[in-house]
Amino acid sequence: MLDNLLIQFSVPRAEFMRMFDISERTYQRWNKKPPTWVVNLFRMAIAKNPLTPEIWDGWMFDNDLIIDPDGNSYHIDEIRAIFWNRQLISTLTGTRPSNIASLKTHLDRRIKATQSTLNISLCNEAQVIKEWKIQV
């Protein structure tokens, strides 16, 4: 099994054994049934596999940083925050249709509640604000 993998990627057996710091005996054992982690690690180190497509060429990891091909580094907390920042922007700008519908429904309820509670006309906006401030 390992022999086929080494042939596929044109890697000499000695280099593979050096990569994993293993003996001939361990190689023979792994050749019959290689551990999954060995195959995955080998592919990540040698080949362009599905875990590292070409789009990630030039990117590197350094402790808790990801470094892009231009040398910019991103801390893991910054990457985690991207999702929440996008959520916040979307919510505040109302760009998601579900938010717009939800806000419209909420606003309609507040208007109806204001009309029934204060018994005022919507035509007089200044009066609505004035009476609302008094109620609060």
C-alpha positions as CSV (number, residue, x, y, z in Angstrom):
1,M,0.0,0.0,0.0
2,L,2.7,2.5,0.9
3,D,4.8,1.4,-2.0
4,N,2.0,2.4,-4.4
5,L,1.7,5.8,-2.7
6,L,5.5,6.4,-2.9
7,I,5.4,5.4,-6.6
8,Q,2.5,7.7,-7.2
9,F,4.4,10.7,-5.8
10,S,7.8,9.7,-6.9
11,V,9.2,9.6,-3.4
12,P,12.1,7.2,-2.6
13,R,11.5,4.8,0.2
14,A,14.6,6.0,2.1
15,E,13.2,9.6,2.1
16,F,9.8,8.4,3.4
17,M,11.5,6.5,6.2
18,R,13.6,9.6,7.0
19,M,10.5,11.8,7.0
20,F,8.8,9.6,9.6
21,D,12.0,8.5,11.4
22,I,11.0,4.9,11.1
23,S,13.0,1.6,10.7
24,E,12.8,-0.9,7.9
25,R,10.7,-3.1,10.1
26,T,8.1,-0.4,10.8
27,Y,8.0,0.4,7.1
28,Q,7.2,-3.2,6.3
29,R,4.4,-3.2,8.9
30,W,3.0,0.1,7.6
31,N,3.3,-1.1,4.0
32,K,0.7,-3.8,4.8
33,K,-1.7,-1.5,6.6
34,P,-0.6,2.1,6.9
35,P,-2.1,4.2,9.7
36,T,-4.5,6.8,8.3
37,W,-2.7,9.6,9.9
38,V,0.6,8.5,8.1
39,V,-1.1,8.6,4.7
40,N,-2.8,12.0,5.4
41,L,0.4,13.6,6.8
42,F,2.4,12.3,3.9
43,R,-0.1,13.7,1.4
44,M,-0.1,17.1,3.1
45,A,3.7,17.2,3.1
46,I,4.3,16.0,-0.4
47,A,1.2,16.4,-2.6
48,K,-1.5,18.9,-3.4
49,N,-4.4,17.0,-1.9
50,P,-8.0,18.0,-1.3
51,L,-7.0,19.3,2.2
52,T,-4.7,21.9,0.6
53,P,-5.9,23.0,-2.8
54,E,-3.9,25.4,-5.0
55,I,-5.9,28.4,-3.6
56,W,-3.9,28.0,-0.4
57,D,-0.5,28.0,-2.0
58,G,1.8,30.5,-0.3
59,W,-0.2,30.5,3.0
60,M,1.6,29.5,6.1
61,F,0.9,28.8,9.7
62,D,3.0,30.2,12.5
63,N,1.8,29.2,16.0
64,D,-1.6,31.0,16.3
65,L,-1.1,33.1,13.1
66,I,-2.0,32.5,9.5
67,I,0.3,34.3,7.1
68,D,-0.9,35.1,3.6
69,P,1.4,35.1,0.5
70,D,1.9,38.9,0.8
71,G,3.2,38.5,4.4
72,N,0.1,39.8,6.2
73,S,-0.6,37.9,9.4
74,Y,-3.9,37.1,10.9
75,H,-4.4,36.1,14.5
76,I,-6.9,33.2,15.1
77,D,-9.1,35.6,17.1
78,E,-9.4,38.0,14.1
79,I,-10.5,35.1,11.9
80,R,-13.1,34.0,14.5
81,A,-14.4,37.6,14.7
82,I,-15.0,37.8,10.9
83,F,-18.2,35.8,11.2
84,W,-19.6,37.9,14.1
85,N,-18.6,41.2,12.5
86,R,-20.4,40.2,9.3
87,Q,-23.5,39.2,11.3
88,L,-23.4,42.6,13.2
89,I,-23.0,44.6,10.0
90,S,-25.8,42.7,8.3
91,T,-28.1,43.2,11.3
92,L,-27.3,46.9,11.7
93,T,-27.7,47.7,8.0
94,G,-30.7,45.4,7.5
95,T,-29.3,43.9,4.4
96,R,-30.8,40.4,5.0
97,P,-34.4,40.0,3.8
98,S,-35.3,38.2,7.0
99,N,-34.1,41.1,9.1
100,I,-36.0,43.6,7.1
101,A,-39.2,41.7,7.4
102,S,-38.6,41.2,11.1
103,L,-37.9,44.8,11.7
104,K,-41.0,45.9,9.7
105,T,-43.2,43.5,11.7
106,H,-41.7,44.8,15.0
107,L,-42.1,48.4,13.9
108,D,-45.8,47.8,12.9
109,R,-46.4,46.3,16.3
110,R,-44.8,49.3,18.1
111,I,-46.9,51.7,16.0
112,K,-50.1,49.9,16.8
113,A,-49.2,49.7,20.5
114,T,-48.3,53.4,20.5
115,Q,-51.6,54.3,18.8
116,S,-53.7,52.3,21.2
117,T,-51.8,53.3,24.3
118,L,-51.5,57.0,23.6
119,N,-54.5,57.3,21.4
120,I,-52.9,59.7,19.0
121,S,-52.8,60.3,15.3
122,L,-49.7,59.3,13.3
123,C,-50.0,62.5,11.4
124,N,-48.6,64.5,14.3
125,E,-45.1,63.0,14.6
126,A,-43.8,65.6,16.9
127,Q,-46.7,65.0,19.3
128,V,-46.0,61.2,19.2
129,I,-42.4,61.7,20.2
130,K,-43.3,64.2,22.9
131,E,-45.9,61.9,24.5
132,W,-43.7,58.9,24.1
133,K,-40.9,60.6,26.0
134,I,-43.4,61.5,28.7
135,Q,-44.5,57.9,29.0
136,V,-40.9,56.6,29.3
